[in-house]
């Protein structure tokens, strides 16, 4: 009984996604801090955020829509 309870939490995607994003951002921050290349931090963090935003939906149409919206938003932010 206890095993099934823990299995539910381990396989739950509600906490797996944020943990994966946190680990990726932490690795980028540690890499930039360790190698004194702070200028790389912002583009890499933005890339992680963009990847996380496009990976929300499981359907192909939803992912394509998220990719297009993310590209448009980042293009507007870059141009402005």
PDB file of N, CA, C and O in Angstrom:
ATOM      1  N   UNK A   1       0.819  -1.192   0.000  1.00  0.00           N
ATOM      2  CA  UNK A   1       0.000   0.000   0.000  1.00  0.00           C
ATOM      3  C   UNK A   1       0.868   1.263   0.000  1.00  0.00           C
ATOM      4  O   UNK A   1       0.624   2.194  -0.768  1.00  0.00           O
ATOM      5  N   UNK A   2       1.880   1.285   0.866  1.00  0.00           N
ATOM      6  CA  UNK A   2       2.760   2.444   0.948  1.00  0.00           C
ATOM      7  C   UNK A   2       3.558   2.627  -0.341  1.00  0.00           C
ATOM      8  O   UNK A   2       3.822   3.753  -0.762  1.00  0.00           O
ATOM      9  N   UNK A   3       3.942   1.509  -0.965  1.00  0.00           N
ATOM     10  CA  UNK A   3       4.695   1.571  -2.216  1.00  0.00           C
ATOM     11  C   UNK A   3       3.874   2.237  -3.308  1.00  0.00           C
ATOM     12  O   UNK A   3       4.401   3.058  -4.058  1.00  0.00           O
ATOM     13  N   UNK A   4       2.599   1.900  -3.411  1.00  0.00           N
ATOM     14  CA  UNK A   4       1.746   2.509  -4.437  1.00  0.00           C
ATOM     15  C   UNK A   4       1.540   3.997  -4.166  1.00  0.00           C
ATOM     16  O   UNK A   4       1.434   4.796  -5.095  1.00  0.00           O
ATOM     17  N   UNK A   5       1.485   4.356  -2.900  1.00  0.00           N
ATOM     18  CA  UNK A   5       1.333   5.766  -2.546  1.00  0.00           C
ATOM     19  C   UNK A   5       2.557   6.567  -2.994  1.00  0.00           C
ATOM     20  O   UNK A   5       2.408   7.646  -3.567  1.00  0.00           O
ATOM     21  N   UNK A   6       3.758   6.057  -2.741  1.00  0.00           N
ATOM     22  CA  UNK A   6       4.985   6.731  -3.178  1.00  0.00           C
ATOM     23  C   UNK A   6       5.137   6.696  -4.679  1.00  0.00           C
ATOM     24  O   UNK A   6       5.642   7.649  -5.273  1.00  0.00           O
ATOM     25  N   UNK A   7       4.706   5.608  -5.304  1.00  0.00           N
ATOM     26  CA  UNK A   7       4.793   5.498  -6.763  1.00  0.00           C
ATOM     27  C   UNK A   7       3.939   6.575  -7.434  1.00  0.00           C
ATOM     28  O   UNK A   7       4.321   7.123  -8.468  1.00  0.00           O
ATOM     29  N   UNK A   8       2.791   6.874  -6.846  1.00  0.00           N
ATOM     30  CA  UNK A   8       1.936   7.931  -7.377  1.00  0.00           C
ATOM     31  C   UNK A   8       2.669   9.273  -7.368  1.00  0.00           C
ATOM     32  O   UNK A   8       2.602  10.017  -8.347  1.00  0.00           O
ATOM     33  N   UNK A   9       3.359   9.586  -6.290  1.00  0.00           N
ATOM     34  CA  UNK A   9       4.076  10.857  -6.200  1.00  0.00           C
ATOM     35  C   UNK A   9       5.319  10.893  -7.073  1.00  0.00           C
ATOM     36  O   UNK A   9       5.654  11.942  -7.623  1.00  0.00           O
ATOM     37  N   UNK A  10       6.002   9.778  -7.208  1.00  0.00           N
ATOM     38  CA  UNK A  10       7.204   9.748  -8.033  1.00  0.00           C
ATOM     39  C   UNK A  10       6.859   9.926  -9.505  1.00  0.00           C
ATOM     40  O   UNK A  10       7.585  10.602 -10.234  1.00  0.00           O
ATOM     41  N   UNK A  11       5.770   9.334  -9.944  1.00  0.00           N
ATOM     42  CA  UNK A  11       5.385   9.402 -11.351  1.00  0.00           C
ATOM     43  C   UNK A  11       4.505  10.603 -11.677  1.00  0.00           C
ATOM     44  O   UNK A  11       4.115  10.771 -12.832  1.00  0.00           O
ATOM     45  N   UNK A  12       4.185  11.427 -10.713  1.00  0.00           N
ATOM     46  CA  UNK A  12       3.317  12.567 -10.932  1.00  0.00           C
ATOM     47  C   UNK A  12       4.062  13.664 -11.694  1.00  0.00           C
ATOM     48  O   UNK A  12       5.143  14.087 -11.283  1.00  0.00           O
ATOM     49  N   UNK A  13       3.485  14.119 -12.799  1.00  0.00           N
ATOM     50  CA  UNK A  13       4.133  15.136 -13.632  1.00  0.00           C
ATOM     51  C   UNK A  13       4.009  16.538 -13.061  1.00  0.00           C
ATOM     52  O   UNK A  13       4.700  17.447 -13.520  1.00  0.00           O
ATOM     53  N   UNK A  14       3.148  16.737 -12.072  1.00  0.00           N
ATOM     54  CA  UNK A  14       2.983  18.077 -11.513  1.00  0.00           C
ATOM     55  C   UNK A  14       4.239  18.581 -10.835  1.00  0.00           C
ATOM     56  O   UNK A  14       4.454  19.792 -10.783  1.00  0.00           O
ATOM     57  N   UNK A  15       5.061  17.716 -10.323  1.00  0.00           N
ATOM     58  CA  UNK A  15       6.296  18.164  -9.690  1.00  0.00           C
ATOM     59  C   UNK A  15       7.523  17.792 -10.505  1.00  0.00           C
ATOM     60  O   UNK A  15       8.598  18.345 -10.270  1.00  0.00           O
ATOM     61  N   UNK A  16       7.398  16.869 -11.458  1.00  0.00           N
ATOM     62  CA  UNK A  16       8.559  16.493 -12.266  1.00  0.00           C
ATOM     63  C   UNK A  16       9.000  17.625 -13.194  1.00  0.00           C
ATOM     64  O   UNK A  16      10.196  17.872 -13.349  1.00  0.00           O
ATOM     65  N   UNK A  17       8.048  18.303 -13.800  1.00  0.00           N
ATOM     66  CA  UNK A  17       8.384  19.388 -14.729  1.00  0.00           C
ATOM     67  C   UNK A  17       9.117  20.540 -14.020  1.00  0.00           C
ATOM     68  O   UNK A  17      10.185  20.945 -14.480  1.00  0.00           O
ATOM     69  N   UNK A  18       8.583  21.073 -12.925  1.00  0.00           N
ATOM     70  CA  UNK A  18       9.316  22.164 -12.251  1.00  0.00           C
ATOM     71  C   UNK A  18      10.692  21.749 -11.733  1.00  0.00           C
ATOM     72  O   UNK A  18      11.628  22.548 -11.749  1.00  0.00           O
ATOM     73  N   UNK A  19      10.816  20.518 -11.280  1.00  0.00           N
ATOM     74  CA  UNK A  19      12.118  20.057 -10.791  1.00  0.00           C
ATOM     75  C   UNK A  19      13.112  19.993 -11.940  1.00  0.00           C
ATOM     76  O   UNK A  19      14.270  20.376 -11.780  1.00  0.00           O
ATOM     77  N   UNK A  20      12.672  19.514 -13.089  1.00  0.00           N
ATOM     78  CA  UNK A  20      13.549  19.438 -14.261  1.00  0.00           C
ATOM     79  C   UNK A  20      14.004  20.831 -14.698  1.00  0.00           C
ATOM     80  O   UNK A  20      15.171  21.025 -15.036  1.00  0.00           O
ATOM     81  N   UNK A  21      13.091  21.793 -14.691  1.00  0.00           N
ATOM     82  CA  UNK A  21      13.438  23.160 -15.070  1.00  0.00           C
ATOM     83  C   UNK A  21      14.381  23.771 -14.031  1.00  0.00           C
ATOM     84  O   UNK A  21      15.337  24.457 -14.394  1.00  0.00           O
ATOM     85  N   UNK A  22      14.122  23.528 -12.752  1.00  0.00           N
ATOM     86  CA  UNK A  22      14.991  24.038 -11.692  1.00  0.00           C
ATOM     87  C   UNK A  22      16.404  23.478 -11.815  1.00  0.00           C
ATOM     88  O   UNK A  22      17.379  24.209 -11.645  1.00  0.00           O
ATOM     89  N   UNK A  23      16.518  22.193 -12.108  1.00  0.00           N
ATOM     90  CA  UNK A  23      17.843  21.580 -12.262  1.00  0.00           C
ATOM     91  C   UNK A  23      18.570  22.194 -13.458  1.00  0.00           C
ATOM     92  O   UNK A  23      19.764  22.481 -13.369  1.00  0.00           O
ATOM     93  N   UNK A  24      17.871  22.400 -14.573  1.00  0.00           N
ATOM     94  CA  UNK A  24      18.499  23.001 -15.751  1.00  0.00           C
ATOM     95  C   UNK A  24      18.968  24.422 -15.463  1.00  0.00           C
ATOM     96  O   UNK A  24      20.082  24.790 -15.834  1.00  0.00           O
ATOM     97  N   UNK A  25      18.136  25.219 -14.810  1.00  0.00           N
ATOM     98  CA  UNK A  25      18.527  26.596 -14.500  1.00  0.00           C
ATOM     99  C   UNK A  25      19.664  26.640 -13.483  1.00  0.00           C
ATOM    100  O   UNK A  25      20.549  27.491 -13.576  1.00  0.00           O
ATOM    101  N   UNK A  26      19.644  25.742 -12.533  1.00  0.00           N
ATOM    102  CA  UNK A  26      20.724  25.686 -11.546  1.00  0.00           C
ATOM    103  C   UNK A  26      22.047  25.311 -12.201  1.00  0.00           C
ATOM    104  O   UNK A  26      23.094  25.867 -11.867  1.00  0.00           O
ATOM    105  N   UNK A  27      21.994  24.370 -13.131  1.00  0.00           N
ATOM    106  CA  UNK A  27      23.226  23.975 -13.832  1.00  0.00           C
ATOM    107  C   UNK A  27      23.791  25.136 -14.644  1.00  0.00           C
ATOM    108  O   UNK A  27      25.003  25.345 -14.662  1.00  0.00           O
ATOM    109  N   UNK A  28      22.928  25.887 -15.312  1.00  0.00           N
ATOM    110  CA  UNK A  28      23.380  27.045 -16.089  1.00  0.00           C
ATOM    111  C   UNK A  28      23.978  28.101 -15.164  1.00  0.00           C
ATOM    112  O   UNK A  28      25.031  28.666 -15.459  1.00  0.00           O
ATOM    113  N   UNK A  29      23.310  28.365 -14.052  1.00  0.00           N
ATOM    114  CA  UNK A  29      23.819  29.371 -13.117  1.00  0.00           C
ATOM    115  C   UNK A  29      25.156  28.941 -12.518  1.00  0.00           C
ATOM    116  O   UNK A  29      26.070  29.757 -12.399  1.00  0.00           O
ATOM    117  N   UNK A  30      25.278  27.684 -12.145  1.00  0.00           N
ATOM    118  CA  UNK A  30      26.541  27.196 -11.594  1.00  0.00           C
ATOM    119  C   UNK A  30      27.660  27.216 -12.632  1.00  0.00           C
ATOM    120  O   UNK A  30      28.801  27.553 -12.315  1.00  0.00           O
ATOM    121  N   UNK A  31      27.329  26.854 -13.875  1.00  0.00           N
ATOM    122  CA  UNK A  31      28.324  26.887 -14.951  1.00  0.00           C
ATOM    123  C   UNK A  31      28.824  28.312 -15.182  1.00  0.00           C
ATOM    124  O   UNK A  31      30.027  28.549 -15.286  1.00  0.00           O
ATOM    125  N   UNK A  32      27.885  29.256 -15.261  1.00  0.00           N
ATOM    126  CA  UNK A  32      28.272  30.650 -15.497  1.00  0.00           C
ATOM    127  C   UNK A  32      29.066  31.203 -14.319  1.00  0.00           C
ATOM    128  O   UNK A  32      30.028  31.945 -14.521  1.00  0.00           O
ATOM    129  N   UNK A  33      28.683  30.859 -13.105  1.00  0.00           N
ATOM    130  CA  UNK A  33      29.404  31.336 -11.926  1.00  0.00           C
ATOM    131  C   UNK A  33      30.797  30.725 -11.849  1.00  0.00           C
ATOM    132  O   UNK A  33      31.768  31.405 -11.517  1.00  0.00           O
ATOM    133  N   UNK A  34      30.883  29.448 -12.157  1.00  0.00           N
ATOM    134  CA  UNK A  34      32.172  28.743 -12.068  1.00  0.00           C
ATOM    135  C   UNK A  34      33.168  29.250 -13.112  1.00  0.00           C
ATOM    136  O   UNK A  34      34.356  29.387 -12.819  1.00  0.00           O
ATOM    137  N   UNK A  35      32.687  29.528 -14.330  1.00  0.00           N
ATOM    138  CA  UNK A  35      33.581  29.936 -15.420  1.00  0.00           C
ATOM    139  C   UNK A  35      33.614  31.454 -15.630  1.00  0.00           C
ATOM    140  O   UNK A  35      34.219  31.937 -16.586  1.00  0.00           O
ATOM    141  N   UNK A  36      32.969  32.193 -14.743  1.00  0.00           N
ATOM    142  CA  UNK A  36      32.966  33.662 -14.807  1.00  0.00           C
ATOM    143  C   UNK A  36      32.493  34.168 -16.171  1.00  0.00           C
ATOM    144  O   UNK A  36      33.072  35.096 -16.735  1.00  0.00           O
ATOM    145  N   UNK A  37      31.442  33.552 -16.685  1.00  0.00           N
ATOM    146  CA  UNK A  37      30.857  33.963 -17.962  1.00  0.00           C
ATOM    147  C   UNK A  37      29.397  34.343 -17.746  1.00  0.00           C
ATOM    148  O   UNK A  37      28.483  33.678 -18.233  1.00  0.00           O
ATOM    149  N   UNK A  38      29.204  35.419 -17.011  1.00  0.00           N
ATOM    150  CA  UNK A  38      27.860  35.847 -16.663  1.00  0.00           C
ATOM    151  C   UNK A  38      27.089  36.292 -17.899  1.00  0.00           C
ATOM    152  O   UNK A  38      25.859  36.234 -17.903  1.00  0.00           O
ATOM    153  N   UNK A  39      27.769  36.727 -18.932  1.00  0.00           N
ATOM    154  CA  UNK A  39      27.104  37.200 -20.142  1.00  0.00           C
ATOM    155  C   UNK A  39      26.326  36.067 -20.834  1.00  0.00           C
ATOM    156  O   UNK A  39      25.389  36.340 -21.584  1.00  0.00           O
ATOM    157  N   UNK A  40      26.693  34.830 -20.598  1.00  0.00           N
ATOM    158  CA  UNK A  40      25.972  33.688 -21.196  1.00  0.00           C
ATOM    159  C   UNK A  40      24.716  33.332 -20.416  1.00  0.00           C
ATOM    160  O   UNK A  40      23.856  32.615 -20.929  1.00  0.00           O
ATOM    161  N   UNK A  41      24.598  33.808 -19.215  1.00  0.00           N
ATOM    162  CA  UNK A  41      23.520  33.376 -18.339  1.00  0.00           C
ATOM    163  C   UNK A  41      22.144  33.756 -18.866  1.00  0.00           C
ATOM    164  O   UNK A  41      21.248  32.913 -18.892  1.00  0.00           O
ATOM    165  N   UNK A  42      21.958  34.981 -19.279  1.00  0.00           N
ATOM    166  CA  UNK A  42      20.638  35.440 -19.718  1.00  0.00           C
ATOM    167  C   UNK A  42      20.157  34.682 -20.956  1.00  0.00           C
ATOM    168  O   UNK A  42      19.023  34.204 -20.942  1.00  0.00           O
ATOM    169  N   UNK A  43      20.945  34.540 -22.025  1.00  0.00           N
ATOM    170  CA  UNK A  43      20.441  33.767 -23.171  1.00  0.00           C
ATOM    171  C   UNK A  43      20.156  32.301 -22.839  1.00  0.00           C
ATOM    172  O   UNK A  43      19.193  31.726 -23.347  1.00  0.00           O
ATOM    173  N   UNK A  44      20.979  31.702 -22.001  1.00  0.00           N
ATOM    174  CA  UNK A  44      20.742  30.306 -21.654  1.00  0.00           C
ATOM    175  C   UNK A  44      19.493  30.140 -20.795  1.00  0.00           C
ATOM    176  O   UNK A  44      18.724  29.201 -20.999  1.00  0.00           O
ATOM    177  N   UNK A  45      19.286  31.033 -19.845  1.00  0.00           N
ATOM    178  CA  UNK A  45      18.081  30.971 -19.013  1.00  0.00           C
ATOM    179  C   UNK A  45      16.842  31.213 -19.872  1.00  0.00           C
ATOM    180  O   UNK A  45      15.828  30.537 -19.695  1.00  0.00           O
ATOM    181  N   UNK A  46      16.911  32.165 -20.795  1.00  0.00           N
ATOM    182  CA  UNK A  46      15.773  32.403 -21.693  1.00  0.00           C
ATOM    183  C   UNK A  46      15.493  31.198 -22.582  1.00  0.00           C
ATOM    184  O   UNK A  46      14.338  30.905 -22.889  1.00  0.00           O
ATOM    185  N   UNK A  47      16.534  30.509 -22.992  1.00  0.00           N
ATOM    186  CA  UNK A  47      16.342  29.290 -23.772  1.00  0.00           C
ATOM    187  C   UNK A  47      15.674  28.194 -22.957  1.00  0.00           C
ATOM    188  O   UNK A  47      14.836  27.454 -23.473  1.00  0.00           O
ATOM    189  N   UNK A  48      16.038  28.088 -21.695  1.00  0.00           N
ATOM    190  CA  UNK A  48      15.406  27.100 -20.820  1.00  0.00           C
ATOM    191  C   UNK A  48      13.936  27.451 -20.600  1.00  0.00           C
ATOM    192  O   UNK A  48      13.076  26.570 -20.615  1.00  0.00           O
ATOM    193  N   UNK A  49      13.652  28.721 -20.398  1.00  0.00           N
ATOM    194  CA  UNK A  49      12.261  29.152 -20.217  1.00  0.00           C
ATOM    195  C   UNK A  49      11.456  28.883 -21.482  1.00  0.00           C
ATOM    196  O   UNK A  49      10.325  28.403 -21.405  1.00  0.00           O
ATOM    197  N   UNK A  50      12.025  29.185 -22.644  1.00  0.00           N
ATOM    198  CA  UNK A  50      11.318  28.929 -23.903  1.00  0.00           C
ATOM    199  C   UNK A  50      11.058  27.438 -24.091  1.00  0.00           C
ATOM    200  O   UNK A  50       9.970  27.048 -24.516  1.00  0.00           O
ATOM    201  N   UNK A  51      12.040  26.609 -23.781  1.00  0.00           N
ATOM    202  CA  UNK A  51      11.843  25.160 -23.900  1.00  0.00           C
ATOM    203  C   UNK A  51      10.786  24.667 -22.927  1.00  0.00           C
ATOM    204  O   UNK A  51       9.996  23.785 -23.264  1.00  0.00           O
ATOM    205  N   UNK A  52      10.764  25.225 -21.731  1.00  0.00           N
ATOM    206  CA  UNK A  52       9.759  24.815 -20.745  1.00  0.00           C
ATOM    207  C   UNK A  52       8.361  25.248 -21.177  1.00  0.00           C
ATOM    208  O   UNK A  52       7.395  24.513 -20.975  1.00  0.00           O
ATOM    209  N   UNK A  53       8.248  26.426 -21.767  1.00  0.00           N
ATOM    210  CA  UNK A  53       6.940  26.897 -22.219  1.00  0.00           C
ATOM    211  C   UNK A  53       6.401  26.074 -23.387  1.00  0.00           C
ATOM    212  O   UNK A  53       5.196  25.842 -23.477  1.00  0.00           O
ATOM    213  N   UNK A  54       7.269  25.639 -24.263  1.00  0.00           N
ATOM    214  CA  UNK A  54       6.802  24.875 -25.423  1.00  0.00           C
ATOM    215  C   UNK A  54       6.553  23.417 -25.082  1.00  0.00           C
ATOM    216  O   UNK A  54       5.921  22.706 -25.863  1.00  0.00           O
ATOM    217  N   UNK A  55       7.026  22.960 -23.952  1.00  0.00           N
ATOM    218  CA  UNK A  55       6.870  21.558 -23.577  1.00  0.00           C
ATOM    219  C   UNK A  55       5.672  21.327 -22.665  1.00  0.00           C
ATOM    220  O   UNK A  55       5.570  20.272 -22.038  1.00  0.00           O
ATOM    221  N   UNK A  56       4.762  22.297 -22.582  1.00  0.00           N
ATOM    222  CA  UNK A  56       3.614  22.184 -21.692  1.00  0.00           C
ATOM    223  C   UNK A  56       2.607  21.159 -22.205  1.00  0.00           C
ATOM    224  O   UNK A  56       2.133  20.318 -21.440  1.00  0.00           O
ATOM    225  N   UNK A  57       2.283  21.221 -23.473  1.00  0.00           N
ATOM    226  CA  UNK A  57       1.221  20.390 -24.037  1.00  0.00           C
ATOM    227  C   UNK A  57       1.794  19.097 -24.613  1.00  0.00           C
ATOM    228  O   UNK A  57       2.916  19.085 -25.120  1.00  0.00           O
ATOM    229  N   UNK A  58       1.028  18.016 -24.537  1.00  0.00           N
ATOM    230  CA  UNK A  58       1.477  16.734 -25.076  1.00  0.00           C
ATOM    231  C   UNK A  58       1.068  16.526 -26.533  1.00  0.00           C
ATOM    232  O   UNK A  58       1.662  15.705 -27.231  1.00  0.00           O
ATOM    233  N   UNK A  59       0.073  17.251 -26.988  1.00  0.00           N
ATOM    234  CA  UNK A  59      -0.383  17.085 -28.369  1.00  0.00           C
ATOM    235  C   UNK A  59       0.532  17.857 -29.324  1.00  0.00           C
ATOM    236  O   UNK A  59       1.098  18.886 -28.955  1.00  0.00           O
ATOM    237  N   UNK A  60       0.671  17.359 -30.537  1.00  0.00           N
ATOM    238  CA  UNK A  60       1.532  18.008 -31.531  1.00  0.00           C
ATOM    239  C   UNK A  60       1.015  19.400 -31.878  1.00  0.00           C
ATOM    240  O   UNK A  60       1.791  20.352 -31.953  1.00  0.00           O
ATOM    241  N   UNK A  61      -0.292  19.520 -32.090  1.00  0.00           N
ATOM    242  CA  UNK A  61      -0.861  20.827 -32.440  1.00  0.00           C
ATOM    243  C   UNK A  61      -0.651  21.827 -31.307  1.00  0.00           C
ATOM    244  O   UNK A  61      -0.353  22.994 -31.559  1.00  0.00           O
ATOM    245  N   UNK A  62      -0.802  21.384 -30.076  1.00  0.00           N
ATOM    246  CA  UNK A  62      -0.587  22.268 -28.934  1.00  0.00           C
ATOM    247  C   UNK A  62       0.862  22.696 -28.814  1.00  0.00           C
ATOM    248  O   UNK A  62       1.145  23.855 -28.512  1.00  0.00           O
ATOM    249  N   UNK A  63       1.785  21.771 -29.047  1.00  0.00           N
ATOM    250  CA  UNK A  63       3.211  22.131 -28.983  1.00  0.00           C
ATOM    251  C   UNK A  63       3.586  23.103 -30.091  1.00  0.00           C
ATOM    252  O   UNK A  63       4.333  24.054 -29.859  1.00  0.00           O
ATOM    253  N   UNK A  64       3.073  22.870 -31.292  1.00  0.00           N
ATOM    254  CA  UNK A  64       3.374  23.786 -32.398  1.00  0.00           C
ATOM    255  C   UNK A  64       2.826  25.178 -32.111  1.00  0.00           C
ATOM    256  O   UNK A  64       3.489  26.179 -32.385  1.00  0.00           O
ATOM    257  N   UNK A  65       1.614  25.244 -31.557  1.00  0.00           N
ATOM    258  CA  UNK A  65       1.040  26.537 -31.192  1.00  0.00           C
ATOM    259  C   UNK A  65       1.892  27.219 -30.133  1.00  0.00           C
ATOM    260  O   UNK A  65       2.146  28.420 -30.225  1.00  0.00           O
ATOM    261  N   UNK A  66       2.336  26.471 -29.130  1.00  0.00           N
ATOM    262  CA  UNK A  66       3.184  27.042 -28.080  1.00  0.00           C
ATOM    263  C   UNK A  66       4.522  27.513 -28.636  1.00  0.00           C
ATOM    264  O   UNK A  66       5.041  28.545 -28.209  1.00  0.00           O
ATOM    265  N   UNK A  67       5.083  26.771 -29.581  1.00  0.00           N
ATOM    266  CA  UNK A  67       6.356  27.180 -30.194  1.00  0.00           C
ATOM    267  C   UNK A  67       6.186  28.486 -30.952  1.00  0.00           C
ATOM    268  O   UNK A  67       7.020  29.384 -30.834  1.00  0.00           O
ATOM    269  N   UNK A  68       5.115  28.601 -31.729  1.00  0.00           N
ATOM    270  CA  UNK A  68       4.881  29.822 -32.505  1.00  0.00           C
ATOM    271  C   UNK A  68       4.668  31.016 -31.579  1.00  0.00           C
ATOM    272  O   UNK A  68       5.231  32.088 -31.802  1.00  0.00           O
ATOM    273  N   UNK A  69       3.862  30.831 -30.548  1.00  0.00           N
ATOM    274  CA  UNK A  69       3.623  31.935 -29.598  1.00  0.00           C
ATOM    275  C   UNK A  69       4.922  32.341 -28.910  1.00  0.00           C
ATOM    276  O   UNK A  69       5.192  33.529 -28.738  1.00  0.00           O
ATOM    277  N   UNK A  70       5.717  31.361 -28.519  1.00  0.00           N
ATOM    278  CA  UNK A  70       6.989  31.670 -27.858  1.00  0.00           C
ATOM    279  C   UNK A  70       7.940  32.401 -28.797  1.00  0.00           C
ATOM    280  O   UNK A  70       8.590  33.364 -28.391  1.00  0.00           O
ATOM    281  N   UNK A  71       8.026  31.961 -30.030  1.00  0.00           N
ATOM    282  CA  UNK A  71       8.886  32.634 -31.006  1.00  0.00           C
ATOM    283  C   UNK A  71       8.443  34.058 -31.255  1.00  0.00           C
ATOM    284  O   UNK A  71       9.281  34.955 -31.344  1.00  0.00           O
ATOM    285  N   UNK A  72       7.150  34.287 -31.368  1.00  0.00           N
ATOM    286  CA  UNK A  72       6.647  35.636 -31.592  1.00  0.00           C
ATOM    287  C   UNK A  72       6.953  36.529 -30.383  1.00  0.00           C
ATOM    288  O   UNK A  72       7.396  37.666 -30.541  1.00  0.00           O
ATOM    289  N   UNK A  73       6.716  36.009 -29.185  1.00  0.00           N
ATOM    290  CA  UNK A  73       6.983  36.804 -27.969  1.00  0.00           C
ATOM    291  C   UNK A  73       8.462  37.139 -27.823  1.00  0.00           C
ATOM    292  O   UNK A  73       8.816  38.268 -27.482  1.00  0.00           O
ATOM    293  N   UNK A  74       9.329  36.154 -28.083  1.00  0.00           N
ATOM    294  CA  UNK A  74      10.764  36.418 -27.980  1.00  0.00           C
ATOM    295  C   UNK A  74      11.235  37.356 -29.094  1.00  0.00           C
ATOM    296  O   UNK A  74      12.134  38.168 -28.875  1.00  0.00           O
ATOM    297  N   UNK A  75      10.642  37.255 -30.277  1.00  0.00           N
ATOM    298  CA  UNK A  75      10.996  38.176 -31.366  1.00  0.00           C
ATOM    299  C   UNK A  75      10.598  39.608 -31.020  1.00  0.00           C
ATOM    300  O   UNK A  75      11.363  40.544 -31.253  1.00  0.00           O
ATOM    301  N   UNK A  76       9.401  39.774 -30.464  1.00  0.00           N
ATOM    302  CA  UNK A  76       8.961  41.115 -30.057  1.00  0.00           C
ATOM    303  C   UNK A  76       9.868  41.658 -28.957  1.00  0.00           C
ATOM    304  O   UNK A  76      10.236  42.832 -28.979  1.00  0.00           O
ATOM    305  N   UNK A  77      10.227  40.817 -28.006  1.00  0.00           N
ATOM    306  CA  UNK A  77      11.116  41.273 -26.926  1.00  0.00           C
ATOM    307  C   UNK A  77      12.500  41.615 -27.461  1.00  0.00           C
ATOM    308  O   UNK A  77      13.125  42.564 -26.987  1.00  0.00           O
ATOM    309  N   UNK A  78      12.984  40.867 -28.429  1.00  0.00           N
ATOM    310  CA  UNK A  78      14.303  41.130 -28.993  1.00  0.00           C
ATOM    311  C   UNK A  78      14.304  42.414 -29.812  1.00  0.00           C
ATOM    312  O   UNK A  78      15.232  43.218 -29.717  1.00  0.00           O
ATOM    313  N   UNK A  79      13.268  42.604 -30.610  1.00  0.00           N
ATOM    314  CA  UNK A  79      13.211  43.792 -31.465  1.00  0.00           C
ATOM    315  C   UNK A  79      13.013  45.063 -30.642  1.00  0.00           C
ATOM    316  O   UNK A  79      13.574  46.111 -30.960  1.00  0.00           O
ATOM    317  N   UNK A  80      12.227  44.962 -29.604  1.00  0.00           N
ATOM    318  CA  UNK A  80      12.000  46.163 -28.798  1.00  0.00           C
ATOM    319  C   UNK A  80      13.176  46.384 -27.863  1.00  0.00           C
ATOM    320  O   UNK A  80      13.182  47.347 -27.096  1.00  0.00           O
TER     321      UNK A  80
END
